[in-house]
Amino acid sequence: MFCISGESSLGGMRKCSPWTFLPVMFSFFTAAGLWVVYFIAVEDEKITPLSSEYKRSVSKSPPYISIAGDAPPASCVFSQVMNMAAFVGFILGVLRYLQLKPRVHKPWLNIGSLVALSLACFGMTLVGNFQLSNDEELHNIGTSMTFGLGTLFCWVQSFMTLKVNLRNEGRRAGIPRFLLSGAVTSCMLLCILPMASMHTLMYLFSTDFALMAQRLHMHAARAQWALVMFFLAFLGTFAIEFRHYHFEILCSDEQDPPLSLSESFSEVSEYQSDQL
């Protein structure tokens, strides 16, 4: 038998579970890895810095995350960061599902939330392993899965945070999550609408209007970076509830009951005494 379980810790505020640091470390190192990709691309003059105005040129592209991680050596780091983020993000989703499972009144919400994050994590692997210049269609599918289902996950988790109200901290954790969910959604709209406006201007009007629309690239790229940072901050807030819980993996034979650590030591000592 193999199972993963989560239990509430009875300790006080001073005794935080080690699992508290998993969401925080995930958010910090994923964000740091993405910014390393950005600075490598800027150093190699592949993209325009976020702080400057975008001017259409042959050598530099707008600073979208996908473009920053499109060419080596930045693409190598980008692929590694996205794969690791997808794996740890999926683990966070499973732990959060186990945490809410005994207390949620609508299981389909908890299951749907886990499915949404799992598919979003799968989208991360598509984004990281299929660069924009190699397979644009598959890359864009992964981007849509990551951003779309990730945003859905944020809203569902925000709602369940208030409803479940773990340790009477529903409002304390729920209100910041609703704010972050709103920020993620706003950034996604700000990322999509400028691009749609740009293509419309290029299609309907003259070249002068198209050149004016190129400025929207910078706003869309900044919104995309902000979206990702807000999403990582949202996942980092799981540390609020994780500090009260510990999770363990249990592996045992189906015929025999699982042995605790103390029982194992007892059997070893009895065996040694018999040998003497």
Secondary structure, DSSP 4 states (H G I P E B T S, - for coil): -EEEEEEE----TTS--GGGHHHHHHHHHHHHHHHHHHHHHHHTTSB--TTS-----SS-B---HHHHTSSTTHHHHHHHHHHHHHHHHHHHHHHHHHHHTTT-S-HHHHHHHHHHHHHHHHHHHHHHHS-TTT-HHHHHHHHHHHHHHHHHHHHHHHHHHHHH-GGG-HHHHHHHHHHHHHHHHHHHHHHHHHHHHHHHHHHHS-HHHHHHHTTHHHHHHHHHHHHHHHHHHHHHTTHHHHTTEEEEEEE--SSSPPPPHHHHHHHHHHHHHHH-
